[in-house]
């Protein structure tokens, strides 16, 4: 069954998606309420964004529409679901046109302690400091295409 995925960090970028799943799905701007992006602090990872539940806040991101099961499996691997770093959870997102869409979001996984969750995420800072590493080192390790 195809899934809609709400993405808010690396997976928003076509240059990350294409080598991971072989194509760039239809993408729409969206928001998920009662969640926020925090900094994942873990020795095995460069700084990454992680979604956590936080009432009254919202994450702006994108919906990847109708992602097929094999592509979802590749993204689950990239998000380290098997290690419990992230977990995939069902939510409702709001599209910029005002409609709502059921989707999955990658959130804080069961292997993360409170000490692994840092301050609020700054996407611009991440892009400046770490995106080159992501594109040249990280993504090629997980590339399926």
C-alpha positions in Angstrom: 0.0 0.0 0.0 1.3 3.4 -0.9 1.8 5.9 1.9 2.0 9.7 2.2 5.0 10.7 4.2 5.5 14.0 6.1 9.2 15.0 6.0 10.8 17.9 7.8 14.6 17.4 7.5 16.9 15.7 5.0 14.1 13.9 3.2 12.6 17.3 2.1 15.5 17.6 -0.4 15.1 16.1 -3.9 18.9 15.6 -4.1 18.6 13.3 -1.0 15.5 11.5 -2.1 16.5 10.6 -5.6 19.6 8.4 -4.7 17.7 6.8 -1.9 14.5 5.8 -3.7 15.3 6.3 -7.3 12.8 9.2 -8.0 11.3 12.3 -6.4 7.6 11.8 -5.6 5.0 14.5 -5.9 5.7 17.0 -3.0 3.4 19.5 -1.3 4.1 22.0 1.5 2.4 21.0 4.7 2.3 21.4 8.5 2.0 18.9 11.3 0.6 20.4 14.6 1.5 19.5 18.2 5.0 18.5 17.1 8.3 20.3 16.9 11.8 19.7 15.4 14.6 19.2 17.9 18.3 18.4 17.5 19.1 14.6 17.7 22.2 14.3 19.7 23.8 10.9 19.2 27.4 9.8 18.7 26.6 7.9 15.6 25.0 10.8 13.7 25.8 14.2 12.5 23.3 16.7 13.9 19.9 15.7 12.6 16.4 16.9 13.1 14.0 14.7 15.1 10.3 15.3 15.6 8.9 15.2 19.1 5.4 15.8 20.4 5.1 19.3 21.8 1.6 20.7 22.3 0.9 24.1 20.7 3.8 24.0 18.3 4.0 22.9 14.6 6.5 21.6 12.1 6.6 23.0 8.6 7.7 20.4 6.1 6.5 18.6 3.0 4.3 15.7 2.1 5.7 13.0 -0.2 2.6 11.7 -1.9 1.9 8.0 -2.6 5.3 6.5 -1.8 5.4 2.8 -2.7 6.2 0.2 -0.1 9.7 -0.6 -1.3 10.6 3.2 -1.3 9.2 3.4 2.3 11.3 0.5 3.3 14.5 2.2 1.9 13.5 5.4 3.8 12.9 3.4 7.0 16.4 2.0 6.6 17.9 5.5 6.2 16.0 6.7 9.3 17.3 3.7 11.3 13.9 2.4 12.4 15.5 -1.0 13.0 17.8 0.6 15.6 15.0 2.5 17.3 16.5 5.9 16.4 13.3 7.0 14.6 9.8 5.5 14.6 7.2 6.0 11.9 3.8 7.3 13.3 0.5 8.2 11.7 -0.6 11.8 11.8 -2.8 14.3 10.0 -1.1 17.1 8.2 -2.5 20.4 6.9 -1.7 21.3 3.3 -1.2 25.0 2.3 -4.5 24.8 0.4 -6.3 24.1 3.7 -7.1 20.5 3.2 -5.9 17.7 5.5 -4.0 14.6 4.6 -3.3 11.4 6.6 0.4 10.6 6.5 3.2 9.1 8.4 6.0 11.1 10.1 9.4 9.9 11.4 9.5 10.7 15.1 11.8 10.1 18.1 12.3 6.4 18.4 12.3 4.2 21.5 16.1 3.9 21.6 16.5 7.6 22.3 16.8 8.9 25.8 15.9 12.4 26.9 19.6 13.2 26.8 19.6 12.5 23.0 17.1 15.4 22.4 18.7 18.8 22.2 17.4 22.3 21.5 15.2 23.5 18.7 16.3 22.7 15.2 17.7 25.4 12.8 17.4 24.2 9.2 19.4 27.1 7.7 22.3 26.5 10.1 22.2 22.8 9.3 22.3 23.4 5.6 25.3 25.7 5.9 27.3 23.4 8.2 26.3 19.8 7.2 24.5 19.5 3.9 27.7 18.9 1.9 28.6 16.0 4.2 25.1 14.6 3.9 25.2 14.7 0.1 28.8 13.4 -0.4 29.2 11.0 2.5 25.9 10.0 4.2 23.5 9.6 1.3 25.9 7.5 -0.8 26.1 4.9 2.1 22.3 4.4 1.8 21.8 5.0 -1.9 19.8 2.3 -3.6 19.8 3.8 -7.1 
